[in-house]
Amino acid sequence: MRTITRWAASLMKRIGILVLLVALAGMAATVVSEAAFRPNARACGGVLWRMKTFSDSQKSAVRMVPEQTNIEDISDRPYPTPLPRKRSTPFQRQAWTVVAQIIEYRMDGNELRVVLFDHGAYMQAVMPAPQCLPKTARARDQLVAAWDTFVSGCGRPMTSWQPQGAVAYVTGVGFWSSRAKQRRAAARNGAELHPVTAFRPVAGCGT
């Protein structure tokens, strides 16, 4: 009986060590995975990725107190030529809030694209994935909170377009995208809210 007891104790000890090793290996793999990825242009939005992630050198020039507007007024703004690579227009140096219906959404690389609609006008609002936000990103916690609110309440985005129907207050920084690369249901002048700094559903999305 003592022999069986000692054998059982030894076995349990070995199992415990094995479980510990597996857990440590998993932790190490997670650390390596996290350490291996660094936000960069290729993965996080191309040459304008710094503006898209609110980590550009002019981020402090943006007025964060949002101005209430609507999609139609944003779409009526004149398109700047050439396409700004810095925050050279008033639209890019202001946070804007619109109330709109979410028509559809999808992942575009490491960005969540949300199509907004109101009174016959469309535009897109964009949320960078948290892993693409450098530690130096302005209002980083707000950007992550907007992402979390959408993903937890409105649906987990995939690479294909998914329908929605919720109505929400969407706040974001003005951004000019290329009209030559117009995406579906984008503003006619290429204007976007990018990045989204606040997202508050008022109908749908689990409200």
C-alpha positions as CSV (number, residue, x, y, z in Angstrom):
1,M,0.0,0.0,0.0
2,R,2.8,2.4,0.8
3,T,4.4,1.7,-2.5
4,I,1.2,2.5,-4.4
5,T,0.8,5.7,-2.3
6,R,4.4,6.8,-3.1
7,W,3.8,6.0,-6.8
8,A,0.6,8.0,-6.8
9,A,2.3,11.0,-5.1
10,S,5.2,10.8,-7.6
11,L,2.7,10.7,-10.5
12,M,0.8,13.7,-9.2
13,K,4.0,15.7,-8.7
14,R,5.0,14.9,-12.3
15,I,1.6,15.9,-13.6
16,G,1.8,19.2,-11.6
17,I,5.2,19.9,-13.1
18,L,3.9,19.2,-16.6
19,V,0.9,21.5,-16.2
20,L,3.2,24.2,-14.9
21,L,5.6,23.8,-17.9
22,V,2.6,24.0,-20.3
23,A,1.3,27.1,-18.7
24,L,4.8,28.8,-18.8
25,A,5.2,27.9,-22.4
26,G,1.8,29.5,-23.2
27,M,2.8,32.6,-21.3
28,A,6.1,32.8,-23.2
29,A,4.4,32.4,-26.5
30,T,2.0,35.2,-25.7
31,V,4.8,37.5,-24.7
32,V,6.8,36.7,-27.9
33,S,3.7,37.3,-30.0
34,E,2.9,40.6,-28.4
35,A,6.6,41.7,-28.6
36,A,6.9,40.7,-32.2
37,F,4.1,43.1,-33.4
38,R,4.8,46.8,-33.5
39,P,2.4,49.3,-35.1
40,N,3.7,50.1,-38.6
41,A,2.6,51.6,-41.9
42,R,2.3,48.3,-43.7
43,A,-0.1,46.7,-41.2
44,C,-1.8,49.8,-39.9
45,G,-3.0,52.1,-42.7
46,G,-0.2,52.9,-45.2
47,V,1.7,56.2,-45.5
48,L,-0.9,58.1,-43.5
49,W,-1.1,55.6,-40.7
50,R,0.2,58.1,-38.1
51,M,-2.8,60.4,-38.7
52,K,-5.1,57.4,-38.9
53,T,-4.0,56.2,-35.4
54,F,-3.8,59.7,-33.9
55,S,-0.1,59.4,-33.4
56,D,1.2,62.0,-35.9
57,S,3.3,65.0,-34.9
58,Q,0.3,67.4,-35.2
59,K,-2.1,65.4,-33.1
60,S,-2.0,68.1,-30.4
61,A,-3.4,70.6,-32.9
62,V,-6.8,68.8,-33.0
63,R,-9.5,70.3,-30.9
64,M,-11.0,67.5,-29.0
65,V,-14.2,69.1,-27.9
66,P,-16.5,67.8,-30.6
67,E,-18.5,70.0,-32.9
68,Q,-22.0,68.7,-33.7
69,T,-22.6,68.4,-37.4
70,N,-24.2,66.0,-39.9
71,I,-23.0,63.8,-42.8
72,E,-24.5,66.1,-45.5
73,D,-22.6,69.1,-44.3
74,I,-19.3,67.1,-44.1
75,S,-19.9,65.8,-47.6
76,D,-20.4,69.4,-48.9
77,R,-16.9,70.4,-47.9
78,P,-14.6,71.1,-50.8
79,Y,-12.1,68.3,-51.5
80,P,-8.5,69.6,-50.9
81,T,-6.0,69.2,-53.7
82,P,-3.5,67.6,-53.4
83,L,-4.6,65.1,-50.8
84,P,-3.2,66.4,-47.4
85,R,-0.5,64.4,-45.8
86,K,-0.5,66.6,-42.8
87,R,-3.3,68.3,-40.8
88,S,-3.4,71.3,-43.1
89,T,-7.2,71.9,-43.1
90,P,-9.7,72.9,-40.4
91,F,-11.6,69.7,-41.0
92,Q,-8.6,67.7,-39.9
93,R,-8.0,69.7,-36.8
94,Q,-11.4,69.2,-35.2
95,A,-13.3,66.3,-33.7
96,W,-16.8,66.0,-35.1
97,T,-20.0,64.3,-33.8
98,V,-22.7,63.0,-36.1
99,V,-25.9,61.0,-35.3
100,A,-26.4,58.4,-37.9
101,Q,-27.6,54.9,-38.8
102,I,-25.0,52.2,-39.1
103,I,-25.7,50.5,-42.4
104,E,-22.9,48.0,-42.5
105,Y,-19.4,47.3,-41.2
106,R,-16.3,45.2,-41.9
107,M,-12.6,44.8,-41.1
108,D,-10.3,46.4,-43.7
109,G,-6.9,45.1,-42.7
110,N,-6.4,46.3,-39.1
111,E,-9.2,48.9,-39.4
112,L,-12.9,48.6,-38.6
113,R,-14.9,50.5,-41.3
114,V,-18.4,51.5,-40.4
115,V,-20.8,52.9,-43.1
116,L,-23.0,55.7,-41.7
117,F,-26.2,57.1,-43.3
118,D,-28.3,60.1,-42.6
119,H,-30.8,62.0,-44.8
120,G,-29.6,60.5,-48.1
121,A,-25.9,61.0,-47.4
122,Y,-23.2,58.4,-46.6
123,M,-19.8,58.5,-45.1
124,Q,-17.5,56.2,-43.3
125,A,-16.1,56.2,-39.8
126,V,-13.0,54.2,-39.0
127,M,-11.7,52.5,-35.8
128,P,-8.1,51.4,-35.8
129,A,-7.6,48.0,-34.1
130,P,-6.1,48.5,-30.6
131,Q,-2.9,46.6,-31.6
132,C,-2.2,49.4,-34.2
133,L,-2.4,52.2,-31.7
134,P,1.1,53.2,-30.5
135,K,1.6,54.1,-26.9
136,T,2.0,57.7,-28.1
137,A,-1.4,57.8,-29.7
138,R,-3.5,60.8,-28.4
139,A,-6.6,59.8,-26.5
140,R,-5.6,56.2,-26.8
141,D,-7.9,55.0,-24.1
142,Q,-10.9,56.7,-25.8
143,L,-10.0,55.0,-29.1
144,V,-9.8,51.6,-27.5
145,A,-13.1,52.2,-25.6
146,A,-14.9,53.1,-28.9
147,W,-13.6,49.9,-30.4
148,D,-14.6,47.8,-27.4
149,T,-18.1,49.3,-27.3
150,F,-18.7,48.5,-30.9
151,V,-17.2,44.9,-30.9
152,S,-18.9,44.0,-27.6
153,G,-22.3,45.3,-28.5
154,C,-22.7,45.6,-32.3
155,G,-21.1,42.5,-33.6
156,R,-17.7,41.0,-34.1
157,P,-16.4,42.3,-37.5
158,M,-15.2,40.1,-40.3
159,T,-13.5,40.9,-43.6
160,S,-16.9,40.7,-45.5
161,W,-19.5,43.5,-45.1
162,Q,-22.0,42.8,-42.4
163,P,-25.4,44.6,-42.2
164,Q,-26.4,46.6,-39.1
165,G,-29.2,49.0,-38.3
166,A,-28.3,50.6,-35.1
167,V,-28.4,54.4,-34.6
168,A,-25.4,56.0,-32.7
169,Y,-23.6,59.1,-31.9
170,V,-20.2,58.8,-33.6
171,T,-17.4,61.1,-32.8
172,G,-14.1,61.2,-34.7
173,V,-11.3,63.3,-36.1
174,G,-11.7,64.7,-39.6
175,F,-9.7,62.9,-42.3
176,W,-9.5,63.1,-46.1
177,S,-9.2,59.8,-48.0
178,S,-8.4,59.6,-51.7
179,R,-11.4,59.9,-53.9
180,A,-9.5,57.9,-56.5
181,K,-9.9,54.9,-54.1
182,Q,-13.5,55.5,-53.1
183,R,-14.8,52.7,-51.0
184,R,-18.4,51.6,-51.1
185,A,-20.9,54.1,-49.6
186,A,-18.2,56.7,-48.8
187,A,-18.7,60.4,-48.7
188,R,-18.6,62.0,-52.2
189,N,-15.6,64.2,-51.2
190,G,-13.7,61.4,-49.5
191,A,-14.2,62.8,-46.0
192,E,-14.2,60.3,-43.0
193,L,-14.2,60.3,-39.3
194,H,-10.8,58.7,-38.7
195,P,-10.1,57.7,-36.0
196,V,-13.3,57.4,-34.1
197,T,-12.8,58.8,-30.6
198,A,-16.2,58.0,-29.1
199,F,-19.1,55.7,-30.0
200,R,-22.4,55.7,-28.2
201,P,-25.3,53.7,-29.6
202,V,-28.8,55.0,-28.8
203,A,-30.8,52.3,-30.6
204,G,-29.7,48.8,-31.4
205,C,-26.3,47.4,-30.5
206,G,-27.6,45.9,-27.3
207,T,-29.1,49.2,-26.0
